[in-house]
Amino acid sequence: MRHVLTILMLTFAMVSCTSHRKDIHCILPDGVILHTGDVVFRLGGGLESHAVLSLDVHGKYSHVGIVVDTMGRKMIVHAVPGEPDFEGDLDRVKLDDVSRFFSSLYANRGEVMRMSDSVVAGNAAQKALELFRRNVLFDDDYDVGDTTRMYCTELVMYAYSRAGEELVTVSPHHISLPLLSADVYYPSDIYESGKLKSIIQF
């Protein structure tokens, strides 16, 4: 979908990007305790976030991930383009610190949502962690039928589906642009599914 974002960025060329703020910090409030399997949303101030919301007209957030436990430490698995860990790093499924996922460099606001069934949530987190360990690449074609690559919404949906819970039951949204035609799911499809409870908005 990078081609889509490139086109849409031209539309928002005059929008200022707040990701260049000097006071980089984690926007997740202190004291918030994340649970394994929590679904976390964020909205950035950059052009890519504006581009995503121009497509997802009912959406509040432009990106989504899932909380996992790695040796007692909560981290977030998500599929994202344009956030390399090192020079030459490919766009892929990543395992990031909570402070990086919710860094003001990438996020202006966010939300934590939770599945009531902690067993299902834990299993979904494990499935997401497996995708990271397999070094699954980011799905630039946004093809939900191709599980060898993943985009953010697809990853969370896939992880929960493999754990026995279909987070989204609506049909995908068809987008048709000069460089891409695809049926996609948006973060709002997960957000509005009714399967998750909001824990905190910030």
VEXNULO-494075 format. One record per atom (N, C-alpha, C): x, y, z; residue in three letters; atom name. Coordinates in steps of 0.001 Angstrom, whole numbers, padded with zeros to 6 digits. Example, Ala and Ser with C-alpha at 12.3 -4.5 7.8 and 13.67 -1.06 7.14 Angstrom:
013190  -005690  007800  ALA  N
012300  -004500  007800  ALA  CA
013200  -003300  007800  ALA  C
012850  -002250  007080  SER  N
013670  -001060  007140  SER  CA
012900  000030  007870  SER  C
//
This chain:
000819  -001208  000000  MET  N
000000  000000  000000  MET  CA
000852  001256  000000  MET  C
002144  001069  -000077  ARG  N
003023  002231  -000086  ARG  CA
002715  003125  -001275  ARG  C
002326  002511  -002413  HIS  N
001967  003310  -003587  HIS  CA
000759  004177  -003273  HIS  C
-000201  003623  -002552  VAL  N
-001390  004377  -002178  VAL  CA
-001011  005559  -001302  VAL  C
-000181  005286  -000307  LEU  N
000208  006337  000617  LEU  CA
000979  007438  -000091  LEU  C
001801  007064  -001063  THR  N
002553  008069  -001812  THR  CA
001610  009011  -002531  THR  C
000577  008449  -003150  ILE  N
-000395  009277  -003855  ILE  CA
-001123  010194  -002887  ILE  C
-001569  009621  -001789  LEU  N
-002347  010413  -000837  LEU  CA
-001504  011463  -000138  LEU  C
-000221  011197  000036  MET  N
000647  012178  000679  MET  CA
000718  013467  -000127  MET  C
000595  013359  -001430  LEU  N
000605  014556  -002267  LEU  CA
-000579  015451  -001931  LEU  C
-001700  014800  -001594  THR  N
-002892  015552  -001224  THR  CA
-002691  016311  000074  THR  C
-001887  015727  000956  PHE  N
-001682  016323  002280  PHE  CA
-000323  017009  002389  PHE  C
000204  017426  001283  ALA  N
001565  017966  001266  ALA  CA
001723  019196  002143  ALA  C
000621  019912  002391  MET  N
000712  021121  003190  MET  CA
000465  020866  004669  MET  C
000185  019618  005019  VAL  N
-000058  019282  006427  VAL  CA
001277  019174  007150  VAL  C
001410  019846  008263  SER  N
002675  019774  008998  SER  CA
002770  018457  009734  SER  C
003961  017887  009778  CYS  N
004181  016608  010444  CYS  CA
004694  016869  011847  CYS  C
003930  016452  012853  THR  N
004314  016729  014231  THR  CA
005324  015730  014758  THR  C
005738  014769  013928  SER  N
006655  013749  014421  SER  CA
008073  014266  014614  SER  C
008312  015539  014251  HIS  N
009649  016093  014408  HIS  CA
009795  016867  015720  HIS  C
008877  016665  016630  ARG  N
008974  017345  017924  ARG  CA
010237  016933  018652  ARG  C
010806  017870  019373  LYS  N
012058  017598  020078  LYS  CA
011815  016849  021386  LYS  C
010627  017000  021962  ASP  N
010348  016374  023258  ASP  CA
009778  014978  023049  ASP  C
010575  014096  022483  ILE  N
010110  012743  022208  ILE  CA
009907  011992  023528  ILE  C
008723  011398  023680  HIS  N
008388  010697  024913  HIS  CA
007325  009653  024606  HIS  C
007074  008792  025566  CYS  N
006022  007779  025432  CYS  CA
004695  008401  025855  CYS  C
003692  008327  024973  ILE  N
002411  008963  025292  ILE  CA
001508  008078  026152  ILE  C
001865  006801  026316  LEU  N
001079  005933  027198  LEU  CA
001230  006421  028633  LEU  C
000135  006734  029313  PRO  N
000244  007265  030673  PRO  CA
000941  006298  031625  PRO  C
001674  006845  032562  ASP  N
002315  006033  033592  ASP  CA
001249  005274  034385  ASP  C
001578  004064  034770  GLY  N
000677  003280  035603  GLY  CA
-000273  002386  034836  GLY  C
-000335  002542  033516  VAL  N
-001203  001660  032725  VAL  CA
-000556  000283  032630  VAL  C
-001284  -000748  033055  ILE  N
-000774  -002109  033018  ILE  CA
-001356  -002829  031801  ILE  C
-000495  -003193  030898  LEU  N
-000922  -003907  029701  LEU  CA
-001020  -005399  029981  LEU  C
-001996  -006052  029339  HIS  N
-002173  -007498  029456  HIS  CA
-001800  -008158  028139  HIS  C
-001298  -009365  028225  THR  N
-000978  -010121  027024  THR  CA
-002219  -010274  026157  THR  C
-002079  -009957  024881  GLY  N
-003206  -010033  023957  GLY  CA
-003974  -008740  023801  GLY  C
-003653  -007720  024596  ASP  N
-004307  -006421  024409  ASP  CA
-004074  -005934  022987  ASP  C
-005081  -005289  022433  VAL  N
-004963  -004695  021098  VAL  CA
-004763  -003200  021284  VAL  C
-003689  -002683  020719  VAL  N
-003314  -001288  020943  VAL  CA
-003386  -000511  019632  VAL  C
-003957  000676  019722  PHE  N
-004154  001539  018567  PHE  CA
-003370  002837  018759  PHE  C
-002961  003413  017638  ARG  N
-002324  004724  017717  ARG  CA
-002666  005526  016462  ARG  C
-002587  006842  016601  LEU  N
-002717  007763  015479  LEU  CA
-001540  008710  015509  LEU  C
-000816  008761  014425  GLY  N
000315  009674  014334  GLY  CA
-000087  011006  013732  GLY  C
000874  011915  013713  GLY  N
000620  013239  013144  GLY  CA
001217  013407  011768  GLY  C
001806  012358  011247  GLY  N
002478  012447  009957  GLY  CA
001550  012258  008776  GLY  C
002122  012393  007609  LEU  N
001351  012318  006377  LEU  CA
000772  010924  006147  LEU  C
001509  009884  006534  GLU  N
001001  008527  006322  GLU  CA
-000259  008287  007144  GLU  C
-000280  008784  008377  SER  N
-001477  008620  009210  SER  CA
-002662  009352  008600  SER  C
-002424  010577  008120  HIS  N
-003499  011318  007460  HIS  CA
-003990  010576  006221  HIS  C
-003062  009968  005497  ALA  N
-003432  009234  004288  ALA  CA
-004317  008037  004628  ALA  C
-003950  007305  005699  VAL  N
-004750  006148  006102  VAL  CA
-006166  006589  006476  VAL  C
-006276  007666  007250  LEU  N
-007603  008113  007678  LEU  CA
-008412  008695  006528  LEU  C
-007741  009128  005461  SER  N
-008489  009602  004301  SER  CA
-009205  008442  003614  SER  C
-008683  007231  003787  LEU  N
-009346  006033  003279  LEU  CA
-010335  005492  004299  LEU  C
-009893  005401  005560  ASP  N
-010721  004866  006645  ASP  CA
-011491  006030  007260  ASP  C
-012538  006470  006565  VAL  N
-013202  007727  006920  VAL  CA
-013895  007670  008283  VAL  C
-014204  006477  008771  HIS  N
-014848  006354  010082  HIS  CA
-013836  006025  011183  HIS  C
-012575  005999  010832  GLY  N
-011556  005566  011777  GLY  CA
-011052  006662  012688  GLY  C
-010582  006240  013858  LYS  N
-009937  007138  014815  LYS  CA
-008428  006932  014838  LYS  C
-007985  005765  014357  TYR  N
-006578  005402  014456  TYR  CA
-006058  004896  013116  TYR  C
-004768  005049  012941  SER  N
-004152  004661  011668  SER  CA
-003293  003406  011779  SER  C
-003096  002904  012995  HIS  N
-002222  001743  013171  HIS  CA
-002670  000927  014369  HIS  C
-002389  -000388  014317  VAL  N
-002824  -001285  015387  VAL  CA
-001768  -002374  015588  VAL  C
-001629  -002826  016827  GLY  N
-000703  -003908  017153  GLY  CA
-001262  -004737  018286  GLY  C
-000483  -005714  018740  ILE  N
-000941  -006618  019796  ILE  CA
000157  -006790  020843  ILE  C
-000238  -006765  022099  VAL  N
000706  -006885  023204  VAL  CA
001084  -008339  023416  VAL  C
002385  -008587  023569  VAL  N
002889  -009936  023824  VAL  CA
003772  -009909  025061  VAL  C
004041  -011089  025588  ASP  N
004921  -011228  026750  ASP  CA
006183  -011955  026318  ASP  C
007317  -011326  026514  THR  N
008599  -011960  026214  THR  CA
009432  -011986  027487  THR  C
009482  -013161  028107  MET  N
010237  -013364  029349  MET  CA
009818  -012379  030442  MET  C
008504  -012197  030558  GLY  N
007970  -011339  031610  GLY  CA
007911  -009869  031252  GLY  C
008303  -009505  030050  ARG  N
008311  -008105  029619  ARG  CA
007266  -007901  028533  ARG  C
006405  -006918  028712  LYS  N
005381  -006622  027733  LYS  CA
005987  -005837  026569  LYS  C
005727  -006329  025345  MET  N
006164  -005655  024139  MET  CA
005022  -005710  023131  MET  C
005210  -005084  021982  ILE  N
004134  -005002  020998  ILE  CA
004605  -005534  019654  ILE  C
003841  -006474  019112  VAL  N
004086  -006987  017768  VAL  CA
003174  -006230  016809  VAL  C
003752  -005728  015740  HIS  N
002961  -005010  014739  HIS  CA
003682  -005047  013402  HIS  C
002912  -004875  012340  ALA  N
003473  -004850  010990  ALA  CA
003428  -003414  010499  ALA  C
004593  -002892  010171  VAL  N
004643  -001456  009852  VAL  CA
005715  -001167  008808  VAL  C
005429  -000272  007867  PRO  N
006456  000168  006921  PRO  CA
007147  001438  007427  PRO  C
008359  001640  006997  GLY  N
009026  002910  007246  GLY  CA
009531  003151  008653  GLY  C
009706  002096  009456  GLU  N
010268  002248  010800  GLU  CA
011423  001269  010978  GLU  C
012496  001444  010223  PRO  N
013610  000482  010262  PRO  CA
014348  000510  011591  PRO  C
014830  -000653  012007  ASP  N
015653  -000743  013216  ASP  CA
017117  -000462  012902  ASP  C
017490  -000595  011647  PHE  N
018865  -000369  011227  PHE  CA
018864  -000067  009728  PHE  C
019951  000477  009227  GLU  N
020046  000814  007816  GLU  CA
019898  -000452  006966  GLU  C
019010  -000389  005997  GLY  N
018764  -001545  005143  GLY  CA
017716  -002500  005680  GLY  C
017147  -002187  006850  ASP  N
016124  -003044  007445  ASP  CA
014889  -003065  006546  ASP  C
014325  -004252  006334  LEU  N
013143  -004395  005494  LEU  CA
011879  -004075  006291  LEU  C
010842  -003634  005590  ASP  N
009540  -003458  006230  ASP  CA
009007  -004840  006592  ASP  C
008657  -005039  007859  ARG  N
008343  -006380  008329  ARG  CA
007524  -006332  009607  ARG  C
007157  -007504  010083  VAL  N
006532  -007625  011397  VAL  CA
007604  -007352  012441  VAL  C
007296  -006458  013366  LYS  N
008293  -006023  014341  LYS  CA
007856  -006344  015769  LYS  C
008839  -006416  016645  LEU  N
008627  -006562  018080  LEU  CA
009249  -005345  018736  LEU  C
008417  -004431  019208  ASP  N
008903  -003157  019742  ASP  CA
008572  -002985  021215  ASP  C
009424  -002231  021898  ASP  N
009104  -001779  023246  ASP  CA
007812  -000967  023206  ASP  C
007079  -001007  024298  VAL  N
005869  -000201  024409  VAL  CA
006212  001277  024218  VAL  C
007344  001688  024772  SER  N
007738  003090  024684  SER  CA
008033  003518  023252  SER  C
008484  002583  022424  ARG  N
008729  002922  021021  ARG  CA
007422  002945  020234  ARG  C
006570  001952  020437  PHE  N
005298  001911  019723  PHE  CA
004490  003175  019996  PHE  C
004472  003597  021268  PHE  N
003707  004780  021655  PHE  CA
004591  006023  021774  PHE  C
005724  006019  021104  SER  N
006575  007203  021101  SER  CA
005866  008359  020405  SER  C
006063  009566  020923  SER  N
005477  010743  020281  SER  CA
006052  010967  018890  SER  C
007118  010250  018556  LEU  N
007647  010296  017201  LEU  CA
006664  009681  016215  LEU  C
005866  008709  016703  TYR  N
004937  007991  015842  TYR  CA
003474  008175  016229  TYR  C
003209  008664  017422  ALA  N
001824  008668  017919  ALA  CA
001465  009978  018602  ALA  C
000308  010512  018246  ASN  N
-000252  011679  018931  ASN  CA
-001291  011263  019969  ASN  C
-001966  010161  019685  ARG  N
-002928  009626  020645  ARG  CA
-003055  008125  020451  ARG  C
-003632  007474  021460  GLY  N
-003723  006023  021390  GLY  CA
-004824  005475  022269  GLY  C
-004953  004160  022215  GLU  N
-005978  003489  023013  GLU  CA
-005570  002030  023211  GLU  C
-005944  001506  024372  VAL  N
-005728  000095  024683  VAL  CA
-007087  -000571  024799  VAL  C
-007258  -001703  024089  MET  N
-008503  -002463  024160  MET  CA
-008178  -003908  024549  MET  C
-009151  -004567  025170  ARG  N
-008870  -005884  025763  ARG  CA
-009988  -006886  025466  ARG  C
-009564  -008119  025180  MET  N
-010474  -009257  025026  MET  CA
-010803  -009807  026412  MET  C
-012075  -010091  026650  SER  N
-012478  -010564  027973  SER  CA
-011925  -011949  028282  SER  C
-011742  -012787  027272  ASP  N
-011218  -014134  027455  ASP  CA
-009688  -014082  027430  ASP  C
-009075  -014166  028593  SER  N
-007621  -014027  028690  SER  CA
-006872  -015190  028046  SER  C
-007510  -016359  027989  VAL  N
-006872  -017517  027353  VAL  CA
-006763  -017286  025848  VAL  C
-007859  -016859  025241  VAL  N
-007846  -016546  023812  VAL  CA
-006847  -015429  023530  VAL  C
-006848  -014413  024368  ALA  N
-005936  -013283  024185  ALA  CA
-004482  -013741  024259  ALA  C
-004185  -014600  025215  GLY  N
-002827  -015112  025344  GLY  CA
-002402  -015941  024145  GLY  C
-003332  -016753  023646  ASN  N
-003022  -017568  022471  ASN  CA
-002818  -016694  021234  ASN  C
-003617  -015639  021110  ALA  N
-003464  -014720  019978  ALA  CA
-002104  -014030  020036  ALA  C
-001687  -013653  021229  ALA  N
-000377  -013021  021386  ALA  CA
000734  -013969  020965  ALA  C
000586  -015231  021308  GLN  N
001595  -016222  020935  GLN  CA
001666  -016382  019423  GLN  C
000512  -016364  018756  LYS  N
000485  -016467  017294  LYS  CA
001156  -015254  016660  LYS  C
000932  -014084  017231  ALA  N
001571  -012872  016716  ALA  CA
003081  -012937  016892  ALA  C
003507  -013438  018036  LEU  N
004941  -013557  018296  LEU  CA
005595  -014522  017318  LEU  C
004873  -015565  016942  GLU  N
005393  -016514  015953  GLU  CA
005622  -015840  014601  GLU  C
004736  -014907  014231  LEU  N
004905  -014170  012972  LEU  CA
006181  -013337  013000  LEU  C
006448  -012713  014142  PHE  N
007685  -011955  014282  PHE  CA
008900  -012867  014160  PHE  C
008859  -013989  014843  ARG  N
010002  -014900  014837  ARG  CA
010259  -015506  013458  ARG  C
009211  -015577  012622  ARG  N
009374  -016075  011258  ARG  CA
009841  -014979  010307  ARG  C
010008  -013769  010840  ASN  N
010496  -012642  010035  ASN  CA
009575  -012362  008847  ASN  C
008273  -012374  009114  VAL  N
007279  -012125  008072  VAL  CA
007395  -010681  007588  VAL  C
007389  -010498  006281  LEU  N
007536  -009176  005688  LEU  CA
006215  -008422  005679  LEU  C
006314  -007105  005532  PHE  N
005130  -006263  005440  PHE  CA
004458  -006482  004085  PHE  C
003136  -006498  004090  ASP  N
002365  -006752  002875  ASP  CA
002038  -005443  002166  ASP  C
002885  -005053  001221  ASP  N
002679  -003815  000468  ASP  CA
001462  -003891  -000449  ASP  C
000993  -005097  -000750  ASP  N
-000165  -005260  -001625  ASP  CA
-001478  -005287  -000852  ASP  C
-001381  -005319  000455  TYR  N
-002560  -005361  001326  TYR  CA
-003510  -006488  000904  TYR  C
-002930  -007644  000688  ASP  N
-003687  -008820  000254  ASP  CA
-003961  -009706  001464  ASP  C
-005185  -009621  001990  VAL  N
-005523  -010368  003201  VAL  CA
-005545  -011872  002950  VAL  C
-005596  -012259  001691  GLY  N
-005585  -013669  001362  GLY  CA
-004198  -014285  001347  GLY  C
-003172  -013443  001425  ASP  N
-001786  -013903  001416  ASP  CA
-001216  -013786  002821  ASP  C
-001163  -014904  003538  THR  N
-000697  -014862  004922  THR  CA
000820  -015029  005036  THR  C
001522  -014995  003905  THR  N
002989  -015041  003966  THR  CA
003553  -013657  004235  THR  C
002725  -012626  004055  ARG  N
003081  -011255  004386  ARG  CA
001900  -010631  005118  ARG  C
002166  -009611  005917  MET  N
001117  -009056  006767  MET  CA
001158  -007531  006796  MET  C
-000029  -006917  006849  TYR  N
-000123  -005509  007233  TYR  CA
-000768  -005455  008613  TYR  C
-000812  -004291  009234  CYS  N
-001109  -004215  010663  CYS  CA
-002446  -004838  011055  CYS  C
-003512  -004450  010375  THR  N
-004830  -004975  010723  THR  CA
-004905  -006474  010467  THR  C
-004322  -006880  009360  GLU  N
-004317  -008301  009001  GLU  CA
-003624  -009130  010077  GLU  C
-002529  -008635  010608  LEU  N
-001773  -009365  011623  LEU  CA
-002623  -009626  012864  LEU  C
-003287  -008595  013363  VAL  N
-004093  -008750  014573  VAL  CA
-005279  -009672  014312  VAL  C
-005927  -009492  013169  MET  N
-007038  -010372  012809  MET  CA
-006583  -011823  012695  MET  C
-005460  -012029  012048  TYR  N
-004922  -013382  011847  TYR  CA
-004587  -014035  013185  TYR  C
-003915  -013294  014056  ALA  N
-003514  -013853  015344  ALA  CA
-004724  -014293  016162  ALA  C
-005750  -013467  016199  TYR  N
-006948  -013824  016959  TYR  CA
-007731  -014949  016284  TYR  C
-007735  -014947  014956  SER  N
-008423  -016028  014243  SER  CA
-007777  -017374  014541  SER  C
-006442  -017399  014553  ARG  N
-005731  -018635  014858  ARG  CA
-005942  -019068  016309  ARG  C
-006320  -018100  017147  ALA  N
-006603  -018417  018553  ALA  CA
-008074  -018780  018765  ALA  C
-008854  -018779  017673  GLY  N
-010246  -019199  017766  GLY  CA
-011267  -018093  017869  GLY  C
-010846  -016847  017673  GLU  N
-011772  -015722  017787  GLU  CA
-011682  -014849  016537  GLU  C
-012801  -014733  015812  GLU  N
-012840  -013866  014639  GLU  CA
-013178  -012445  015099  GLU  C
-012184  -011585  015108  LEU  N
-012417  -010214  015567  LEU  CA
-013296  -009436  014606  LEU  C
-013159  -009716  013326  VAL  N
-013881  -008950  012308  VAL  CA
-014720  -009898  011461  VAL  C
-015990  -009579  011331  THR  N
-016886  -010415  010529  THR  CA
-017474  -009649  009341  THR  C
-017153  -008361  009212  VAL  N
-017648  -007574  008085  VAL  CA
-016796  -007844  006852  VAL  C
-017314  -007474  005705  SER  N
-016569  -007631  004455  SER  CA
-015477  -006563  004365  SER  C
-014416  -006853  003637  PRO  N
-013358  -005855  003470  PRO  CA
-013838  -004690  002612  PRO  C
-013066  -003620  002639  HIS  N
-013373  -002417  001874  HIS  CA
-012570  -002438  000579  HIS  C
-013235  -002221  -000531  HIS  N
-012518  -002216  -001804  HIS  CA
-011961  -000822  -002078  HIS  C
-010690  -000765  -002364  ILE  N
-010085  000489  -002791  ILE  CA
-009550  000295  -004198  ILE  C
-009741  001317  -005000  SER  N
-009276  001266  -006380  SER  CA
-008587  002582  -006701  SER  C
-007275  002529  -006764  LEU  N
-006451  003697  -007040  LEU  CA
-005561  003381  -008235  LEU  C
-004948  004385  -008825  PRO  N
-004140  004140  -010027  PRO  CA
-003089  003045  -009892  PRO  C
-002484  002933  -008710  LEU  N
-001407  001962  -008548  LEU  CA
-001781  000772  -007671  LEU  C
-003022  000733  -007211  LEU  N
-003412  -000382  -006347  LEU  CA
-004921  -000578  -006362  LEU  C
-005310  -001824  -006503  SER  N
-006709  -002210  -006344  SER  CA
-006718  -003385  -005378  SER  C
-007413  -003232  -004257  ALA  N
-007358  -004281  -003234  ALA  CA
-008578  -004217  -002336  ALA  C
-008844  -005339  -001667  ASP  N
-009875  -005405  -000639  ASP  CA
-009166  -005423  000708  ASP  C
-009388  -004407  001509  VAL  N
-008596  -004217  002721  VAL  CA
-009478  -004095  003955  VAL  C
-008858  -004375  005091  TYR  N
-009474  -004128  006388  TYR  CA
-008730  -002980  007051  TYR  C
-009487  -002133  007748  TYR  N
-008921  -000969  008417  TYR  CA
-008840  -001217  009927  TYR  C
-008014  -000457  010632  PRO  N
-008009  -000559  012097  PRO  CA
-009402  -000379  012709  PRO  C
-010225  000457  012084  SER  N
-011572  000678  012624  SER  CA
-012443  -000569  012579  SER  C
-012144  -001493  011664  ASP  N
-012919  -002729  011605  ASP  CA
-012718  -003561  012866  ASP  C
-011511  -003540  013398  ILE  N
-011237  -004204  014674  ILE  CA
-011829  -003393  015820  ILE  C
-011610  -002085  015756  TYR  N
-012054  -001200  016831  TYR  CA
-013569  -001281  017036  TYR  C
-014307  -001371  015939  GLU  N
-015768  -001337  016012  GLU  CA
-016400  -002729  016018  GLU  C
-015594  -003752  016211  SER  N
-016102  -005124  016114  SER  CA
-017009  -005519  017274  SER  C
-016877  -004829  018401  GLY  N
-017655  -005193  019585  GLY  CA
-017052  -006352  020368  GLY  C
-015903  -006849  019940  LYS  N
-015272  -007989  020602  LYS  CA
-014273  -007546  021682  LYS  C
-013964  -006259  021717  LEU  N
-012949  -005757  022638  LEU  CA
-013514  -004640  023496  LEU  C
-012996  -004544  024713  LYS  N
-013408  -003487  025633  LYS  CA
-012300  -002449  025753  LYS  C
-012680  -001177  025669  SER  N
-011698  -000110  025813  SER  CA
-011230  -000010  027259  SER  C
-009916  000019  027437  ILE  N
-009320  000129  028775  ILE  CA
-008934  001556  029085  ILE  C
-008323  002226  028107  ILE  N
-007932  003607  028291  ILE  CA
-007696  004261  026944  ILE  C
-008110  005521  026840  GLN  N
-007803  006372  025697  GLN  CA
-006880  007478  026189  GLN  C
-005931  007877  025387  PHE  N
-004987  008904  025823  PHE  CA
-004484  009703  024640  PHE  C
//
